[in-house]
Amino acid sequence: MAQIFHRSTNTIARVSIYGAIFLLLIAGYVADAVNRSSYMTEVNNARPQPVPFSHKHHVGELGLDCRYCHTSVEISSSAGMPPTQTCMTCHSQIWTGSPMLEPVRASYRDDVSIAWTRVNAVPDFVYFNHSIHINKGVGCTTCHGPIAEMNITWRANSLYMRWCLDCHTHPEKYLRPRSEVFNAFYEPPNDQEALGRKLMKEYKVQSLTNCTTCHR
């Protein structure tokens, strides 16, 4: 019986199969790279605000404590946004005629909140409590990055689940003394993991990776 297909057909079939697998792997790699990119995560992308508030100036140069503006961070799931009255505590006395601060004065004058653009947020299906993390020794800059260097605030971390799980799996790598939680210039010591294990016992920190910890 005559051969129906040319012998080269087997080679073509193998190349096609391997080529398809290779293309699928490349497509998966590209999709993962795009998912991790700043285009998707918005990491390092400064977001425009109605008032160009500078953490670098207020925190890094003037030394304002995070709690001066984010008053509920130690007792609530939300860190809280400062009311305009907080801004006017200083700006009713200094930079009173600055055009840049007119939205602040208008907010105070008209009793209308400033529509700040949210920079750091987890999805609605994720439960996150600031007060728990603060009281367990997780510093502000651990999640929010070098806030004292930000003229306009940007997102420092992806806030993806894999990022959260790294800390939840190995909390000893990230904990600091409670007295240093709000220190924007804190640098972890060389023996960070030894310190972290000590603080885990002292603060009763558990390695919580169960789904219901965050998804309730």
N, C-alpha and C positions, 0 to 999 in steps of 0.2 A: 504493500500500500504506500502510495506516495506521501511524503511529508507535507502536511498542510501549511505549517508555519516555518518560516526561515529560522535557522539556528540562532540567529542574533536576537530573536524575539525574547528568549529567556534572559539574555543580558539586559535588554531594554526593560523587561518586567522588573528585574531586580533593582535596576537603577531607579525606576519610577517609584517602587515601594520605599527604598531607602531615601530617595529624594523627598517623598511626601513626609516621611517621619522627620527628616532633617528640617523641612520647612515648618512643620508643626512645633518642633522644639524652638526654632528661631522665633516663631510667632509668639510662643509662650514667654520666651525671654524678653521680647520687645514689650509685650503686654505688662509684664511684671515691672520692667524698667519705667514704663510710662506711669504705672500705678504708684511707684515710689518717687517719681519726679516732683519737683516743686510745682509743676503745672497742676498736678492733682492734689498734692498735700498742702500747697501754699506755704511750705517751709521757706523761710528767708525772704518771703515777699511782703514788704511793708504795705499795709492797707491804708488808703487815704481816710482821714478823719475830718469831721466838721471843724475841729480845732487841732492844729498840729502839736498835740501834747508830747513833750519830750521827757521820757523816763531818765534819759542820760542827764538832763539838766536837774530835774527835781530829785531823783534818787542818787545818781552818781555824783553830782556836784554839790547839791544842797543837803543831801543826806536825809531826805524824808523817809520815814519808815513806811513800809508797804501798808501797815494797818491804819495809817493816817487817812488814806483814801478808801482802802478796802476793809471797811470796819468790821464786817461780819465773817471774815475768813477763818477766825478761830472757833466760831460757834455755829456755823451754818454750812450747808452744802455749797452755797454760793459765796464767792469772795465779796460780792457786792460792788456796785459802781457808786462813786461819790456823787452826792447831790451837788448842784451848782453852788449851794451855800458854802460847801467845803472849799471850792475854788476861790470864792469871793472872800473867804477869811483873809487871804493874802492880797488878792487882786482888787480889793476895794481900796488898798493902800499903795500898791505898786503896779506899774504898767497900766495905770487907770485909763490912759488914752490910746493904748495900743490897738491899731486896727485889727490885728490878728486875734485879739481877745474880744472883739465885738460880739461874736456868737455867745460867749460866756455872759457878757453883760446883758445881752438881749434875753437870754434864758432866765437870768435872775430877775430882770425887770418885768418880763411877761409871765413868769412862773410856768415856763414850758421846759421840760427836760431836754437836754442835748441828746441828739440821736447818734450816739457813738456807734461805730462799726465794730462788731464782735470779731476779735482776732483768734482767740482760743475757745473752741467749743467741741464737745463730744456729741455724737448723734443722740436723738431723743430716746433711743432704746438702750442707752448706756447710763447707768447710775454712777455718778461721781460725787464724792463729798469732800470738800476742801478741808473741813475741820478735822476729819479723821486723819488725813495725810499730814496735816500740820502737826497734830498732837502725837503722831508716831515718828516725827523727826525727818519728814521729807521737806526739803527746802524749796522755796519759791523758784529759785533758778534751776533746780533739777528738772522741772517741767517747762518753765517759761524762758529758760536760757539766760544769757547775759543781759538782763533787763536794764542794768545800769549803763549799758553802752548803746541803748537804742534811742535814737532821736525820734524816730517814728516806730511804733511797736510792730514787730513782725512775729510770726509763729516760728518758734525755735525747733519744735519737734512735730512729727506727723500726727501724733495722738492715735495712731493705728493700734489695733489690739495687740499685734506682735510687739510693739514698743512698750505698751503697758505691761504685758506679760513678762518682759525681761526683768522689770523691777519687782513684780509680784513673785517671780520665781527666785530671784536672788536679791532680796531687799538689803542684804548686808553691803552691797556695792554702792548703795545710794544714801543710806541714812546718815544724819548728822545730829549733833546735840541740839536739843530744843532751843537752847540759847542762841544758836546760829541759824535757825530756820529762816529768819528774815534778813540775814546778812547777804546783801547782794554781791559781795566780793569774796564770799567763802570759797576756799580752795580745799578739797579733800586731802587728808594727810597721806603719807606714803603707806601707812598701815591701815588704809581705809577698811578693808574687809575685816580685820581684827576689831577695829572700832565698831563696825557695823554689827558684828555678831554680839558684841557686848551690849550695844544699844537695843538689839532685838530682844534680849533677855530683860533689860531694864524697862523698856517701853511695851513689852509683851506683844511684839510684832510677829505675826504669823505669815507664812508663805501661802497666800490665798490665791489659788488658781481655779477654783470651782466656777463654773459658768454663772451660777446664781449670785456670786459676789458682785458682779457688775450688771448682769442682765436679770432684772427682777420683774 
